Each structure stands twice: as C-alpha cells, then as structure tokens.
Amino acid sequence: MGLSFSTWRAGGYANAAVPRPADPATLQQLGGQTMGTTWSLRFDNPRMLPLAAVRGSVELALARVVAQMSHWEPESDIGRFNRAPSGSRHVLPAEFADVMRCAAHWVAASGGAIDPTVGPLVACWGFGPEAQADGLPNAQALAEARAHVGWQRLAFDAAEGSLLQPGGFALDLSGIAKGFAVDHGVAALRALGLCDLLFEIGGELRGAGRRPGGQPWQVLVDGDPASVRRVALADMAIATSGDRWHRRSHDGRDWSHTIDPRTGEPTAHALASVSVMHAECMQADALATVLTVLGAEEGFDFAQRHDIAALFVSHDATSPAVQTTRAWPAPAGA
C-alpha cells in the first residue's frame, strides 16, 4: 500500500512514500542500502542543498557505524574484537562506546534480558554471520555457547569506553546498533542545517522538527490484523522488534531469532511484536529488544515501571491482541 509523504509504516519495513500534489518543492526524499536493508529520508530543504551533499553526509555516517559495529564485516571494530586474544583490552571508538553504555544500562535494568555477548547463542540457533547448521543445536553446542555469554565478563569501563576480551566472546549489537545508526544519521543531517526530517533504516524511524506547513511527521504502526495506529513523531523515534520476520524451523519445531540470554533459548511466548517510542532511536531499539525477550506480561510490567511508551501485539487468543502502556501516545488526530 502506498503512503503519503507524511506517513510511513513502522513494525517491519517502511513503505515507499508517494508524492502528493500539495507537497512543496523543498520537501525532498533520498534512499539507499545499508546494513543488509534500506534507508529512507524525507526532509524539508529550504536552502535547496545539493542532494549529492545530503546523500554523502548520510552515507558517511552510516559507513562509520558499519565500520565500527557490523558483525557481518570481518574488519570492523567489533569483528576485530571478536577475534582478539584472551585477556586483551580494547578502547572503543566514541560511537561504539556510546552504544555499549546504552547496552550496559539496560542489561542491568532488565536483569540480562539484553546482552551484547549473546552472539554465540544466536549462531547456535542458526542466525547471524556465524550461523551454524540448519537443525536444532545439541546440548553440547548449547553448553559451549553459554560458556561464552555473559556481559559481566567484558569488564566494561564506561568512563574509558573499553572492553576486555575474555577469550572467545563475540559481541552482537544487532538489537541496538541500527537504532544508533538512525540517530547518527539524524545528527549528520542536522550538522548540515537540516532540521525538519524523517529518517528511517529498516523500519526504525526518527522524526525531527516538522513537515512543511507545521504538521508533525506521522507513521502507521501495526496493531492487530484489522487495524493500524497512527502516531506522530514530533522529535521522537520508534523501533519495533518481534518474531514475525526472522524464524527457523526443524523437525516440527519453529523458533524465533530472538534469543533470551538468560536461558540460552529462543523466546517462546505469545508476543508477536513490540513497538517502542523514545526521543532516541538507539534507546527505542534496545528497549524493543528487551521487551520482546521479556514477553507480553513481564515486558508490559517492566515498561510500566520504567515509563516506556510501548505497544505490544500478541498472537495468542488468551491475551489481548494489542496492549499499550500508559506512556504510549493517543492516536494522531484523536
């Protein structure tokens, strides 16, 4: 379904915008590919900056994130850390360190529902660049993976921004780095003097300023199959996590790509997806991962305690199909 320039769909991948006759010439769009998905930008360009310069700024920012935090790139900073010898300590680039500080906060707050060292378990269950055989992992493989998972073993120095490689640990920031990349791209665009924009990477979005004419940027968020919800992104971001897009199956068992670091097992609750709104997309991305791991009941309670704006979608008839926390905004136009 085509959406107007003012409206994008969250909860998966954003649909392409469709121009409207009333849109001014200064309202422009760009897009491209990054991190195995796509990026899209809608922005008001009153000074008519060359599109090549705007694109170059976005692509430079995204390339910086990939060079530091992509576990699909062997020569990235995270790739080198994952191969580093036991006992070595690594001072991280500033952006990488910021992401780790965010991760450290939510690891502690959630009791380990998010853990950047979950990489070996992700691979064990058949996902990521080091994915193992298609079948179910055996007990020995799971035990070996669990032995290399545990955030505390990294001895993260938040002030210095450094990590210890205990030996055989593999960082996986896929539950937070994409959101950070959205924020990093927005910061690069603001440095060009662009203040009114909607930037998206693989369905994670952040709105800054407003559309020409003063209306906020709006997105459609998947609710139940019969309806979607419209929310305004007035200097806000939204990220979605869930089990609807990446799954595997073998011998009659079907499992999600979301691995609970506390158990070493894929999540197996009724939650289909969680959308989180926050001023920073990095925080929204991390929180969507946390709440997805915690599940509909525990996650909802956690979100309420921490005043998180979240929308939960369940696929089990025994629980509400769609549930929102008190911090979730009323639908736009309501």
Secondary structure, DSSP 4 states (H G I P E B T S, - for coil): --EETTEEEESSSPPPEE--TT--TTEEEEEEEETTEEEEEEEE-TT---HHHHHHHHHHHHHHHHHHH-TT-TTSHHHHHHHSPTTEEEEPPHHHHHHHHHHHHHHHHHTSSS-TT-HHHHHHTT-STT---SSPPPHHHHHHHHTT--GGGG--BTTTTEEEE-SS-----TTTHHHHHHHHHHHHHHHTT--SEEEEETTEEEEES--TTSPPEEEEEE-STT-EEEEEESS-EEEEEESSS-EEEETTEEEES-EETTTTEE--SSEEEEEEEESSHHHHHHHHHHHHHH-HHHHHHHHHHTT-EEEEEE--TTS-SEEE-TTSPPPTT-
